[in-house]
């Protein structure tokens, strides 16, 4: 049922995509980059599980594909980027040695910070690569920590995007305000500049890559309580 609902949502979004980036839902900028023609969708599998503590979320990409996602996109006139060009290794470490001591010992370190951060760096690079080419990037998680890499990549390519966040949670926790310490509840706090990524192992790239900070006016929250039922 969930995969069918998500596939239907993708169908609606894809059919109504206006081929422009926007700073907010009310503003479409004239100089915003457009998607290339023919319309091409890059589907990136990101079966991340380390942003939280439960098993099973890594089955998401396979379930969505099994439920007909690719066929739905094709029926709407979208071409699919080569699968070999969409592969990303979430486990490959970022080429920086983990710091021996934290710059600020008062900041708590989230659970699996190094592994989640370095995997998301690779996701960021792949997302940016396709977005810069003019492809529509569709990332299939995985837990919500994949938002670090997927949104950062889009921001780098198209700084004036508008972001619609449909969730039962704000995902705006910081390492110090999170009770669980799970990174899947923190991506927006990093992307909006509420956390210094240089203080969190594996996330230094968010600063080093000069990724634009997501501004409040670029974000629209849609509360979804399905996860609570």
Buried (B, 14 or more C-beta within 10 A) or exposed (E): EEBEEBBEEBBEEBEEBEBBBBBBEEEBEEEBBEBEEEBBBBBBBBBBBBBBEEEEBBEBBEBBBEBBBBEBBEEBEBEBBEEEEBEBEBEEBBEBEEEEEBEEEEBBBBBBBBBBBBBBBBBBBBBBBBBEBBBBBBBBBBBBBBBBBBBBBBBBBBBBBBBEBEBEBEBBBBBEEBEEBBBBBBBBBBBBEBBBBBBBBBBBBBEEBEBBEBBEEBBEBEEEEEEEE
